[in-house]
Amino acid sequence: MRLDILPDYHSKYKNVADNFEKVWKFNRFFSNNWITILSFILMFVFLALAVDSKNNNYDFDYDVYISLSTGFLISLIISGINASHKRRLRNKKAEFNQILYQFELLKKSYNEINEYMMKEDIKNNKDFVSEFCEFNNSLNDFLDNTSKILSLQSSSIYQWFKDFEKEIFDYSSSIVQKDFDKTIMDQTTDEDIAVLQKYVIQFRYWVNHFEFDIMNLKHYYGKDIDKMKDKSL
């Protein structure tokens, strides 16, 4: 019934939004590249005038137009190099921001289960297993979203995280996949909870050390970014 009363989103609003998106992207492209576009046009205009002057034996005009055309070509090459350098600088900043953002999400998830473990008596085993699975998912997301960042791969603790995530996934999966008893739905034992708590304590130790690795990366990224800011043609 809820689906029946929802508007036909894709057939109306999506099409309207797509049209505005195309116009917006075109305006954005032109606004960001109008100097380069104008330089291309002038380069070809002067090149055409140079060819025409050469065909009509206007040597002086030919020299002027070919010089102007070459000048615009050189400016486009320099502009392209500088644009590539600025893009690499933006990517460097974005990469470190990605590290910080993903690490903050991981710490938030860890802090939640750690506080739950420290404050609660864990009377409900099922709730703690659910919290632990959420933490496991956060660690998996962190590893997936940072797997292509070479600087993080250089951390030995990051490599430990990979094996740790596999271990806790296998163990927590074995808990949630237990067969139901005839009269009891939750078959989680106190021993199972104790092992999950041990994993949280292990992670507490290593995540604190990993934060030092993040601070070291911040230092190196800062040095690289400062050097890149000072370089351009």
Salt bridges, closest charged atoms under 4 A:
ASP18 OD1 - LYS14 NZ 3.23
GLU21 OE2 - LYS25 NZ 3.23
GLU104 OE2 - LYS107 NZ 3.65
GLU112 OE2 - LYS108 NZ 2.89
ASP192 OD2 - LYS178 NZ 2.55
GLU211 OE2 - LYS107 NZ 2.97
ASP224 OD2 - LYS92 NZ 3.97
